Amino acid sequence: MFRRAAIRLAIFLLCSGTEALLAQQTTCLERTIIATVVDREGNPVRGLTAANFRGEFRGHPVQILSANLDTRPRRMVIALDASGSMTTPKGEWDTIRALAGDAIRFAPSGSSVALLVFSTTVLDKTGLQSGPGPLARRLALLAEEINRPRKGFGKTALWDAIQAGLADLDPAQQGDVIYAITDGGDNASKAEPAEVQKALLRAGVRLFVFLLMEPLPPQRTPEEASGLGELAEVVEATGGDLFALLARGSLLDRRASRARGRWASILLTATRMYEEMWWFYRIEIRLPSGVDKPRDWKLQVTDENGGARHDLKIHYARRLLPCSPVGTPR
C-alpha cells in the first residue's frame, strides 16, 4: 500500500514538473520588445502595425504577434557626470545642467524623472519626481554645490553610476530610461560593462547617452578610448541611442549669434533623442526556439511588399537573454 502511494506521488510530481517546464518554455518564447522607429531626420514614425515588422532569430523567422504604440507613464533617471574633466573652469558643467533641464522640460505629463550626479562615486541623488519644479530647483542649487571644493571629484565611475540609476528604478518597468550626459570616460568603476549590459537587458531598461567630447586630438588613454566602444555597444544592445558632440568648455555663451545658432541646433538634436525615449512601440513576439545563452537577433521595418525599409532606422534591444530559472527574478 505504501509503495503504491509513493509511486503515485512520484508520477504526480514528475507530471507537475513537466507541465511547469513546458509553461516556462512557452513563456520564454513569447516576449515583449520595446522598439523606436525614426526616419532619416530622426523624427519618430507612428502608425505602424505588426505587419510592418519582421524578425529573425538564429536564421529562422520570429512571429510578430502585435505592435502597438505605448502610451503609459514614463520613467527616467538622468545621470550627470561631475568628474574633474567636466567641472573644471573650462569644463562642460553648465552645458550638462542645461541639457538635463531641457530633458526634464520635455518629459511628457505624468512621467517621473530622477537626477543622479556622479564622479568617483555618486555625489547627489534626487528620487523620481512627477513634476519639473523640484528637479529644476535642484539643478539650480547644483550649479553652486558642484563648483565648491569637495571630496569625490576627479575620476569617473560611469558604469557604477548606471548601476546606481538602475537601482533607483527598482522594480524596473519595461521602457524605463537611463540618460547619461558625460564625456564617456570611465577610470574608476567596479562594475564591468558586460555586467551592466546584462542588468539593463534583464530589467528592460534602455540606455541613452549624450557625449560631450573634446575636439581632436583627444586627450584620452587607450582604456578610455576602448571604453567609448563598450559604451556604444551597451547603448545599441539595450535599444537606446547615443549622440556625440565635439565641444570644449561651456556652449552657453549666447552673446554671439553663431553660438546661439549652434545651441539651437544641439537642442533640436537632443529633442529628437527625447522623442526616442518617450515614443516607442511595444511589440509582442514569439521566438522559433529557446534562448540558450545571450544571443543577438534581427528586427526590421518592412513595406507593404515585405521588403526592408532602408529609409527608416529602428532601435530595439538587439540581444536576447535566457529566461531565469523558475522562482528567480529575470
PALUMKE-399120 format. One record per residue (C-alpha): x, y, z. Coordinates in nm, 4 decimals, always signed. Layout:
N
[site [X; Y; Z]];
...
END
This chain:
330
[site [+0.0000; +0.0000; +0.0000]];
[site [+0.2743; +0.2433; +0.0973]];
[site [+0.4707; +0.1550; -0.2169]];
[site [+0.1716; +0.2288; -0.4444]];
[site [+0.1162; +0.5672; -0.2787]];
[site [+0.4830; +0.6536; -0.3232]];
[site [+0.4667; +0.5630; -0.6913]];
[site [+0.1543; +0.7770; -0.7408]];
[site [+0.3251; +1.0691; -0.5663]];
[site [+0.6364; +1.0341; -0.7837]];
[site [+0.4250; +1.0277; -1.1029]];
[site [+0.2299; +1.3336; -0.9846]];
[site [+0.5464; +1.5295; -0.9106]];
[site [+0.7002; +1.4309; -1.2436]];
[site [+0.3927; +1.5411; -1.4371]];
[site [+0.3675; +1.8648; -1.2402]];
[site [+0.7342; +1.9405; -1.3096]];
[site [+0.6895; +1.8670; -1.6787]];
[site [+0.3865; +2.0971; -1.7008]];
[site [+0.5773; +2.3743; -1.5221]];
[site [+0.8736; +2.3284; -1.7558]];
[site [+0.6518; +2.3417; -2.0651]];
[site [+0.4764; +2.6511; -1.9320]];
[site [+0.8113; +2.8203; -1.8704]];
[site [+0.9364; +2.7294; -2.2179]];
[site [+0.6220; +2.8821; -2.3744]];
[site [+0.6629; +3.1960; -2.1660]];
[site [+1.0275; +3.2230; -2.2654]];
[site [+0.9418; +3.2002; -2.6344]];
[site [+0.6859; +3.4799; -2.6080]];
[site [+0.8450; +3.8115; -2.5214]];
[site [+0.7732; +4.1829; -2.5236]];
[site [+1.0168; +4.4092; -2.7068]];
[site [+1.0445; +4.7882; -2.6944]];
[site [+1.1266; +4.9483; -3.0309]];
[site [+1.1580; +5.3037; -3.1589]];
[site [+1.1376; +5.3771; -3.5313]];
[site [+1.2729; +5.7039; -3.6753]];
[site [+1.3115; +5.8497; -4.0239]];
[site [+1.6310; +5.9904; -4.1753]];
[site [+1.5835; +6.3208; -3.9910]];
[site [+1.5420; +6.1412; -3.6594]];
[site [+1.1666; +6.2010; -3.6329]];
[site [+0.9597; +5.9212; -3.4738]];
[site [+0.7439; +5.7172; -3.7107]];
[site [+0.3915; +5.6409; -3.5932]];
[site [+0.1086; +5.4349; -3.7368]];
[site [+0.2974; +5.1066; -3.7783]];
[site [+0.1351; +4.7685; -3.7123]];
[site [+0.2576; +4.4131; -3.6604]];
[site [+0.2559; +4.3677; -4.0400]];
[site [+0.5279; +4.6354; -4.0678]];
[site [+0.7829; +4.4384; -3.8629]];
[site [+0.9892; +4.1317; -3.9489]];
[site [+1.2152; +3.9423; -3.7095]];
[site [+1.4768; +3.6691; -3.7324]];
[site [+1.6453; +3.4584; -3.4654]];
[site [+1.9184; +3.2042; -3.5422]];
[site [+1.8243; +3.2001; -3.9097]];
[site [+1.4519; +3.1420; -3.8513]];
[site [+1.1603; +3.3874; -3.8674]];
[site [+1.0247; +3.5417; -3.5494]];
[site [+0.6471; +3.5651; -3.5259]];
[site [+0.5251; +3.9204; -3.4653]];
[site [+0.2107; +3.8839; -3.2557]];
[site [+0.1259; +4.2531; -3.2093]];
[site [+0.2759; +4.6017; -3.2263]];
[site [+0.1194; +4.8988; -3.0531]];
[site [+0.2357; +5.2475; -2.9632]];
[site [+0.2899; +5.2543; -2.5876]];
[site [+0.1215; +5.5430; -2.4067]];
[site [+0.1814; +5.4503; -2.0424]];
[site [+0.3573; +5.6884; -1.7992]];
[site [+0.7357; +5.7094; -1.8461]];
[site [+1.0258; +5.6985; -1.6004]];
[site [+1.3804; +5.8230; -1.6496]];
[site [+1.6976; +5.8675; -1.4443]];
[site [+1.9307; +6.1425; -1.5684]];
[site [+2.2944; +6.0709; -1.4726]];
[site [+2.5159; +6.3815; -1.4749]];
[site [+2.8935; +6.3488; -1.4999]];
[site [+3.0553; +6.5805; -1.2428]];
[site [+3.4074; +6.4406; -1.2698]];
[site [+3.7100; +6.6679; -1.2867]];
[site [+3.7134; +6.6962; -1.6669]];
[site [+3.3521; +6.8157; -1.6671]];
[site [+3.3594; +7.0607; -1.3759]];
[site [+3.6915; +7.2424; -1.4155]];
[site [+3.6750; +7.6150; -1.5031]];
[site [+3.6881; +7.5216; -1.8723]];
[site [+3.4645; +7.2187; -1.8349]];
[site [+3.1126; +7.1495; -1.9562]];
[site [+2.9203; +7.1511; -1.6275]];
[site [+2.6951; +7.4438; -1.7303]];
[site [+2.6185; +7.2683; -2.0566]];
[site [+2.5431; +6.9425; -1.8755]];
[site [+2.2966; +7.1134; -1.6432]];
[site [+2.1306; +7.2928; -1.9350]];
[site [+2.0851; +6.9659; -2.1243]];
[site [+1.9416; +6.7988; -1.8149]];
[site [+1.6988; +7.0859; -1.7643]];
[site [+1.5906; +7.0594; -2.1268]];
[site [+1.5230; +6.6847; -2.0888]];
[site [+1.3167; +6.7498; -1.7753]];
[site [+1.1055; +7.0128; -1.9512]];
[site [+1.0463; +6.7812; -2.2471]];
[site [+0.9199; +6.4915; -2.0328]];
[site [+0.5516; +6.4179; -2.1055]];
[site [+0.2864; +6.4912; -1.8485]];
[site [+0.2563; +6.2098; -1.5958]];
[site [+0.6152; +6.0924; -1.6344]];
[site [+0.8658; +6.0648; -1.3489]];
[site [+1.2282; +6.1807; -1.3631]];
[site [+1.5187; +6.1427; -1.1199]];
[site [+1.8614; +6.3087; -1.1051]];
[site [+2.1889; +6.1371; -1.0202]];
[site [+2.5212; +6.3241; -1.0054]];
[site [+2.8378; +6.1175; -1.0109]];
[site [+3.2145; +6.1305; -1.0245]];
[site [+3.4289; +5.8696; -0.8481]];
[site [+3.1126; +5.7896; -0.6507]];
[site [+2.7513; +5.9039; -0.6563]];
[site [+2.7645; +6.2604; -0.5235]];
[site [+2.3981; +6.3540; -0.5207]];
[site [+2.0643; +6.1813; -0.5802]];
[site [+1.7142; +6.3145; -0.6269]];
[site [+1.4482; +6.0452; -0.6385]];
[site [+1.1796; +6.0122; -0.9034]];
[site [+0.9703; +6.3285; -0.9260]];
[site [+0.6403; +6.3625; -1.1121]];
[site [+0.6789; +6.7323; -1.1926]];
[site [+0.9616; +6.9502; -1.3327]];
[site [+0.9597; +7.2055; -1.0486]];
[site [+1.1613; +7.0199; -0.7787]];
[site [+1.4206; +6.8970; -1.0284]];
[site [+1.4644; +7.2394; -1.1828]];
[site [+1.5296; +7.3844; -0.8374]];
[site [+1.7743; +7.1058; -0.7604]];
[site [+1.9658; +7.1742; -1.0820]];
[site [+1.9916; +7.5410; -0.9866]];
[site [+2.1398; +7.4511; -0.6474]];
[site [+2.3825; +7.2073; -0.8085]];
[site [+2.5344; +7.4954; -1.0051]];
[site [+2.6910; +7.6214; -0.6834]];
[site [+2.7376; +7.2968; -0.4919]];
[site [+2.9367; +7.1153; -0.7602]];
[site [+3.1709; +7.4112; -0.8027]];
[site [+3.2651; +7.4024; -0.4349]];
[site [+3.5779; +7.2026; -0.3416]];
[site [+3.4683; +6.8645; -0.2064]];
[site [+3.5832; +6.5068; -0.1909]];
[site [+3.4886; +6.2557; -0.4579]];
[site [+3.5838; +6.4539; -0.7668]];
[site [+3.8484; +6.3639; -1.0192]];
[site [+3.7935; +6.0179; -1.1606]];
[site [+3.4828; +5.8883; -1.3387]];
[site [+3.2780; +5.5816; -1.2430]];
[site [+3.0237; +5.5859; -1.5261]];
[site [+2.9302; +5.2171; -1.5141]];
[site [+2.8817; +5.2296; -1.1371]];
[site [+2.6559; +5.5330; -1.1855]];
[site [+2.4442; +5.3479; -1.4435]];
[site [+2.4049; +5.0622; -1.1970]];
[site [+2.3016; +5.3116; -0.9288]];
[site [+2.0454; +5.4586; -1.1694]];
[site [+1.9072; +5.1119; -1.2327]];
[site [+1.8701; +5.0621; -0.8574]];
[site [+1.6673; +5.3856; -0.8406]];
[site [+1.4235; +5.2329; -1.0920]];
[site [+1.3833; +4.9097; -0.8940]];
[site [+1.1446; +4.7461; -0.9594]];
[site [+1.2119; +4.8415; -1.3201]];
[site [+0.9367; +4.8806; -1.5768]];
[site [+0.9988; +4.7877; -1.9372]];
[site [+1.0592; +5.1099; -2.1284]];
[site [+1.2386; +5.2873; -1.8411]];
[site [+1.5348; +5.5016; -1.9446]];
[site [+1.8751; +5.5919; -1.8023]];
[site [+2.0070; +5.9057; -1.9720]];
[site [+2.3771; +5.9769; -1.9128]];
[site [+2.5306; +6.3149; -2.0001]];
[site [+2.9065; +6.2593; -1.9917]];
[site [+3.2335; +6.2626; -2.1830]];
[site [+3.2164; +5.8823; -2.1904]];
[site [+3.5352; +5.8150; -1.9948]];
[site [+3.5478; +5.5659; -1.7088]];
[site [+3.8532; +5.5078; -1.4918]];
[site [+3.7039; +5.4230; -1.1537]];
[site [+3.4097; +5.1797; -1.1890]];
[site [+3.3972; +4.8488; -1.0073]];
[site [+3.1209; +4.7266; -1.2372]];
[site [+3.2104; +4.5818; -1.5775]];
[site [+3.0313; +4.6931; -1.8995]];
[site [+2.9135; +4.3362; -1.9745]];
[site [+2.7697; +4.3098; -1.6235]];
[site [+2.5836; +4.6399; -1.6605]];
[site [+2.4562; +4.5480; -2.0071]];
[site [+2.3109; +4.2236; -1.8756]];
[site [+2.1429; +4.4025; -1.5841]];
[site [+1.9860; +4.6592; -1.8183]];
[site [+1.8596; +4.3887; -2.0541]];
[site [+1.7151; +4.1874; -1.7663]];
[site [+1.5280; +4.4946; -1.6435]];
[site [+1.4153; +4.6109; -1.9893]];
[site [+1.5811; +4.9495; -1.9318]];
[site [+1.7300; +5.1391; -2.2267]];
[site [+2.0491; +5.3441; -2.2060]];
[site [+2.0745; +5.6803; -2.3836]];
[site [+2.3945; +5.8866; -2.3825]];
[site [+2.4752; +6.2460; -2.4738]];
[site [+2.8544; +6.2554; -2.5209]];
[site [+3.0411; +6.5835; -2.4735]];
[site [+3.3784; +6.5040; -2.6264]];
[site [+3.6934; +6.7070; -2.6726]];
[site [+3.7880; +6.8003; -3.0296]];
[site [+4.0850; +6.6185; -3.1834]];
[site [+4.3498; +6.5465; -3.0801]];
[site [+4.1694; +6.3732; -2.7903]];
[site [+4.3428; +6.3606; -2.4555]];
[site [+4.2380; +6.0029; -2.3855]];
[site [+4.4160; +5.6955; -2.2630]];
[site [+4.3773; +5.3676; -2.4575]];
[site [+4.1491; +5.2473; -2.1770]];
[site [+3.9203; +5.5481; -2.2203]];
[site [+3.9100; +5.5038; -2.5990]];
[site [+3.8173; +5.1382; -2.5534]];
[site [+3.5529; +5.2444; -2.3038]];
[site [+3.3758; +5.4550; -2.5653]];
[site [+3.3368; +5.1488; -2.7854]];
[site [+3.1979; +4.9485; -2.4945]];
[site [+2.9585; +5.2312; -2.4127]];
[site [+2.8281; +5.2429; -2.7705]];
[site [+2.7840; +4.8651; -2.7656]];
[site [+2.5733; +4.8722; -2.4486]];
[site [+2.3609; +5.1586; -2.5834]];
[site [+2.2883; +4.9637; -2.9018]];
[site [+2.2274; +4.6335; -2.7222]];
[site [+1.9629; +4.7866; -2.4937]];
[site [+1.7781; +4.9703; -2.7721]];
[site [+1.8893; +5.3206; -2.6722]];
[site [+2.0749; +5.5843; -2.8711]];
[site [+2.3910; +5.7934; -2.8484]];
[site [+2.4688; +6.1438; -2.9694]];
[site [+2.8299; +6.2666; -2.9682]];
[site [+2.9141; +6.6358; -2.9698]];
[site [+3.2677; +6.7676; -3.0164]];
[site [+3.2978; +7.0544; -2.7723]];
[site [+3.5262; +7.2048; -2.5154]];
[site [+3.4110; +7.4419; -2.2463]];
[site [+3.0629; +7.5814; -2.2000]];
[site [+2.8416; +7.6096; -2.5076]];
[site [+2.6109; +7.8559; -2.3374]];
[site [+2.7735; +8.1819; -2.4455]];
[site [+2.4764; +8.3319; -2.6243]];
[site [+2.6392; +8.6711; -2.6844]];
[site [+2.7246; +8.5751; -3.0393]];
[site [+2.4564; +8.4843; -3.2912]];
[site [+2.6713; +8.1963; -3.4141]];
[site [+2.6810; +8.0465; -3.0636]];
[site [+2.3046; +8.0869; -3.0287]];
[site [+2.2504; +7.9106; -3.3598]];
[site [+2.4736; +7.6215; -3.2586]];
[site [+2.2981; +7.5809; -2.9266]];
[site [+1.9593; +7.5773; -3.1011]];
[site [+2.0874; +7.3032; -3.3328]];
[site [+2.2113; +7.0999; -3.0350]];
[site [+1.8753; +7.1286; -2.8615]];
[site [+1.6971; +7.0181; -3.1784]];
[site [+1.9115; +6.7028; -3.1911]];
[site [+1.8564; +6.6433; -2.8198]];
[site [+1.4811; +6.6836; -2.8663]];
[site [+1.4803; +6.4062; -3.1242]];
[site [+1.6600; +6.1857; -2.8743]];
[site [+1.3948; +6.2669; -2.6122]];
[site [+1.1258; +6.1616; -2.8571]];
[site [+1.3014; +5.8272; -2.8955]];
[site [+1.2954; +5.7906; -2.5171]];
[site [+0.9283; +5.8655; -2.4791]];
[site [+0.7625; +5.7402; -2.8007]];
[site [+0.8034; +5.3710; -2.8698]];
[site [+0.6263; +5.0562; -2.9823]];
[site [+0.5556; +4.7641; -2.7540]];
[site [+0.5973; +4.4569; -2.9755]];
[site [+0.4865; +4.1082; -2.8738]];
[site [+0.6925; +3.8335; -3.0404]];
[site [+0.7203; +3.4564; -3.0400]];
[site [+1.0663; +3.3101; -3.0948]];
[site [+1.1172; +2.9995; -3.3105]];
[site [+1.3369; +2.8397; -3.0406]];
[site [+1.4585; +2.8957; -2.6864]];
[site [+1.7478; +3.1215; -2.5920]];
[site [+2.0274; +2.9065; -2.4501]];
[site [+2.2719; +3.1942; -2.3971]];
[site [+2.2856; +3.5687; -2.4725]];
[site [+2.2247; +3.5953; -2.8465]];
[site [+2.1639; +3.8729; -3.0982]];
[site [+1.8566; +3.8804; -3.3184]];
[site [+1.7253; +4.0975; -3.6015]];
[site [+1.4183; +4.3193; -3.6235]];
[site [+1.3350; +4.5194; -3.9359]];
[site [+1.0654; +4.7550; -4.0578]];
[site [+0.9083; +4.6410; -4.3845]];
[site [+0.6961; +4.7958; -4.6579]];
[site [+0.3639; +4.6663; -4.7911]];
[site [+0.5502; +4.4114; -5.0077]];
[site [+0.7558; +4.2738; -4.7196]];
[site [+1.0788; +4.4457; -4.8248]];
[site [+1.3060; +4.6141; -4.5708]];
[site [+1.2547; +4.9911; -4.5247]];
[site [+1.6075; +5.1307; -4.5596]];
[site [+1.4793; +5.4863; -4.5139]];
[site [+1.3886; +5.4093; -4.1525]];
[site [+1.6032; +5.3208; -3.8538]];
[site [+1.4866; +5.1019; -3.5697]];
[site [+1.6245; +5.0989; -3.2153]];
[site [+1.5476; +4.7875; -3.0114]];
[site [+1.7121; +4.5523; -2.7630]];
[site [+1.9355; +4.3597; -3.0026]];
[site [+2.0425; +4.0968; -2.7524]];
[site [+1.8147; +3.8343; -2.6007]];
[site [+1.8920; +3.6664; -2.2685]];
[site [+1.7870; +3.3211; -2.1490]];
[site [+1.4946; +3.3140; -1.9136]];
[site [+1.5758; +3.2929; -1.5448]];
[site [+1.5072; +2.9651; -1.3641]];
[site [+1.1651; +2.9351; -1.2030]];
[site [+1.1499; +3.1296; -0.8784]];
[site [+1.4307; +3.3738; -0.9583]];
[site [+1.3923; +3.7279; -1.0913]];
[site [+1.4596; +3.7923; -1.4608]];
END
